[in-house]
Amino acid sequence: MTAYDFIVVGAGSAGCAVAGRLATESSASVQLVEAGGSDRRLTTRVPLLAPMQYGTSLDWAYVTEPEPACGGRRIAQPRGRVLGGCSAMNGMFWVKGSNLDYDGWRLPGWGWDDVAPVFARIEQGPMHITRSPFPDELSHRFVASARASGVASNDDVSGPELDGAAITPVNIHKGQRWSTARGYLGHCNNLTVVTKASVDRVIIRDGRAVGIEYRRRGRAHRAFADQEVVLSAGAFGTPQLLQVSGIGPADHLRRVGVTPLVDSRRVGQGLADHPLTWAIWSLAPGHVGLADTANPKWLLQWLLRRGGKLTSNGGEALAHIRSTLDAPACDVQLIFTPADARAEPRGGRLAPALSVGHSYWTPKSRGSVLIRSSDSAVPPAIRMNLLTEREDVEALVRAVKRTREIMATEPIASAVERELQPGAAADIEACIRNTAKTTSHPACSVAMGNDADSPLDEKLRVRGVESLRVADASALPQIPRANTNAPSIMIGERCADFLLADVSPGAI
Ligand SMILES: Cc1cc2nc3c(=O)[nH]c(=O)nc-3n(C[C@H](O)[C@H](O)[C@H](O)COP(=O)(O)OP(=O)(O)OC[C@H]3O[C@@H](n4cnc5c(N)ncnc54)[C@H](O)[C@@H]3O)c2cc1C
């Protein structure tokens, strides 16, 4: 049995920010417990190799239940299981969102004016933000065509103004992915990072979180926190841990053999993600894009100089558009990649192609994360209910039509041969329902709010239990018009602010 001041569960985007800041800005003892292992691997460091993590030991590799509005398909949900969490696996897009997102939460302390300085602190401190370092000439063409066809020529697209087309802002540094593990977890004597340790539950005594139980190398352990426990296990892991610990919808918990301690109906509800659909074109002769990246010369260039095509994040360019004229802000992110988005990560030689992903930022469909068992080793049932709201699919159909206009505009028009997906004569909606995924931005499954029903209050405290907070994408009250890494890190930073302000003076 070991005792710390704070225990943080999950070393992902938010968890690294919480633990790293607590350890560097106080003398409190902090334990950071992570199910995955080291991030010293090529696939986490070389930007373009990230998809090679899918389905390996670095991936929780969740899948949804059959999705009713997507032909009953189960949709893959990759999630990083490694130091850095999803920030060690993701597409590295750095977008903070619109001021309308944060102001729309109507939560004291979380308006745009409150969070903007936190984002600035992150960008100027632990995280390195740059532009996709080696953009293909096709990516430049896409930006030029988007602008020529009416997208704003604004280059600063990471928020709060989103309108524009640009080479993608990314968290890459000197040709390498810059994850939160790299940004926040320096050496600190008061920080204990325990890897390959899977947390089973929170220990709750007399209404207070006092520690955790975890498994490491087949052995059961307990650790205790004198001050607080913070759950940063992500939008699937955090609601699962709360539920197996007895905090969640009481009826459901009883059905799966968990004794309810706090009947919190919305733990695991409200799950949101941005639906994503791809349109794909073959390239005209003479254009290659990223189709030749399996050539060993690119790996050599990366190893010797941290340069070349493998420094690409894949989604090298973006355009933010409004799918309707009356949208109050951009509601679709077009993700441009000079490759075939359908290709398997380990698929070998690829046909030259380009793809545009359409990520719909203001979806109405909502899902859930509910445990199937009291055993935390059993993955929860994930229901996205993707595209169950008609408005969501209609927005994607409009976005695909808008992309066709961009692709028919020079200079990209002369670089493409023909539309492969949906295909010129295809039914766009049917294609979307048959192929859509999520953008891997699950959020809002343990949302904070100032009504008594919200699982978290506006300081990220779990209602009904003392000394327990949640800091990760699950705490977002509404999914923002953004890729969710930056907002998740911001939540981790805010949690650290709250804890540093609240801890007993003896501990800091
Ligand atoms: C493939 C992919 C591409 C993406 N692309 C982008 C992008 O380009 N830009 C962007 O902004 N966002 C992107 N995202 C989303 C973004 O990365 C996530 O929203 C963000 O990282 C979530 O942070 P988090 O702290 O909520 O969770 P995570 O980063 O997932 O961290 C959770 C951590 O908790 C650990 N954990 C979970 N359960 C337990 C347990 N029981 N015991 C111990 N540890 C546990 C996990 O292993 C993980 O390390 C992408 C995500 C994926 C998967």
The ligand as a Tripos MOL2 file, in Angstrom:
@<TRIPOS>MOLECULE
LIG
   53    58     1     0     0
SMALL
NO_CHARGES

@<TRIPOS>ATOM
      1 C1         -6.8650    8.0850  -34.3240 C.3       1 LIG1
      2 C2         -7.1350    9.3910  -33.6510 C.ar      1 LIG1
      3 C3         -6.9330   10.5750  -34.3480 C.ar      1 LIG1
      4 C4         -7.1980   11.7930  -33.7240 C.ar      1 LIG1
      5 N1         -6.8390   12.9420  -34.3550 N.ar      1 LIG1
      6 C5         -6.8710   14.1160  -33.6630 C.ar      1 LIG1
      7 C6         -6.2660   15.2720  -34.1900 C.ar      1 LIG1
      8 O1         -5.6690   15.2720  -35.2560 O.2       1 LIG1
      9 N2         -6.3450   16.4240  -33.4560 N.ar      1 LIG1
     10 C7         -7.0080   16.4750  -32.2630 C.ar      1 LIG1
     11 O2         -7.0870   17.5540  -31.6790 O.2       1 LIG1
     12 N3         -7.5790   15.3700  -31.7390 N.ar      1 LIG1
     13 C8         -7.4770   14.1890  -32.3920 C.ar      1 LIG1
     14 N4         -7.9630   13.0570  -31.8230 N.ar      1 LIG1
     15 C9         -8.6860   13.1610  -30.5530 C.3       1 LIG1
     16 C10        -7.8030   13.5230  -29.3620 C.3       1 LIG1
     17 O3         -6.5530   12.8890  -29.4730 O.3       1 LIG1
     18 C11        -8.5240   13.1140  -28.0860 C.3       1 LIG1
     19 O4         -9.7600   13.8060  -28.0090 O.3       1 LIG1
     20 C12        -7.7410   13.4510  -26.8300 C.3       1 LIG1
     21 O5         -6.4510   12.9190  -26.9010 O.3       1 LIG1
     22 C13        -8.4930   12.8990  -25.6230 C.3       1 LIG1
     23 O6         -7.7420   13.1260  -24.4730 O.3       1 LIG1
     24 P1         -8.1770   12.4630  -23.1070 P.3       1 LIG1
     25 O7         -7.2550   12.9860  -22.0720 O.co2     1 LIG1
     26 O8         -9.6350   12.6560  -22.9380 O.co2     1 LIG1
     27 O9         -8.0020   10.9030  -23.2920 O.3       1 LIG1
     28 P2         -6.7510   10.0040  -23.7730 P.3       1 LIG1
     29 O10        -5.7100   10.8320  -24.4300 O.co2     1 LIG1
     30 O11        -7.3560    8.8800  -24.5260 O.co2     1 LIG1
     31 O12        -6.1520    9.4810  -22.4220 O.3       1 LIG1
     32 C14        -6.7110    8.4780  -21.6280 C.3       1 LIG1
     33 C15        -5.5710    7.6760  -21.0150 C.3       1 LIG1
     34 O13        -6.0770    6.8710  -19.9700 O.3       1 LIG1
     35 C16        -5.5500    5.5830  -20.0720 C.3       1 LIG1
     36 N5         -6.5020    4.6720  -19.4250 N.ar      1 LIG1
     37 C17        -7.7710    4.4160  -19.8030 C.ar      1 LIG1
     38 N6         -8.3540    3.5510  -18.9440 N.ar      1 LIG1
     39 C18        -7.4230    3.2780  -18.0030 C.ar      1 LIG1
     40 C19        -7.4120    2.4360  -16.8600 C.ar      1 LIG1
     41 N7         -8.4870    1.7160  -16.4770 N.pl3     1 LIG1
     42 N8         -6.2660    2.3550  -16.1090 N.ar      1 LIG1
     43 C20        -5.1640    3.0940  -16.4490 C.ar      1 LIG1
     44 N9         -5.1230    3.8990  -17.5380 N.ar      1 LIG1
     45 C21        -6.2450    3.9830  -18.2990 C.ar      1 LIG1
     46 C22        -5.3880    5.3530  -21.5580 C.3       1 LIG1
     47 O14        -4.4770    4.3140  -21.8640 O.3       1 LIG1
     48 C23        -4.9170    6.7310  -22.0250 C.3       1 LIG1
     49 O15        -3.5130    6.8480  -21.9500 O.3       1 LIG1
     50 C24        -7.7140   11.8190  -32.4020 C.ar      1 LIG1
     51 C25        -7.9070   10.6320  -31.7070 C.ar      1 LIG1
     52 C26        -7.5880    9.4280  -32.3070 C.ar      1 LIG1
     53 C27        -7.7570    8.1520  -31.5380 C.3       1 LIG1
@<TRIPOS>BOND
     1     1     2 1
     2     2     3 ar
     3     2    52 ar
     4     3     4 ar
     5     4     5 ar
     6     4    50 ar
     7     5     6 ar
     8     6     7 ar
     9     6    13 1
    10     7     8 2
    11     7     9 ar
    12     9    10 ar
    13    10    11 2
    14    10    12 ar
    15    12    13 ar
    16    13    14 ar
    17    14    15 1
    18    14    50 ar
    19    15    16 1
    20    16    17 1
    21    16    18 1
    22    18    19 1
    23    18    20 1
    24    20    21 1
    25    20    22 1
    26    22    23 1
    27    23    24 1
    28    24    25 2
    29    24    26 1
    30    24    27 1
    31    27    28 1
    32    28    29 2
    33    28    30 1
    34    28    31 1
    35    31    32 1
    36    32    33 1
    37    33    34 1
    38    33    48 1
    39    34    35 1
    40    35    36 1
    41    35    46 1
    42    36    37 ar
    43    36    45 ar
    44    37    38 ar
    45    38    39 ar
    46    39    40 ar
    47    39    45 ar
    48    40    41 1
    49    40    42 ar
    50    42    43 ar
    51    43    44 ar
    52    44    45 ar
    53    46    47 1
    54    46    48 1
    55    48    49 1
    56    50    51 ar
    57    51    52 ar
    58    52    53 1
@<TRIPOS>SUBSTRUCTURE
     1 LIG1         1 GROUP 0 **** ****
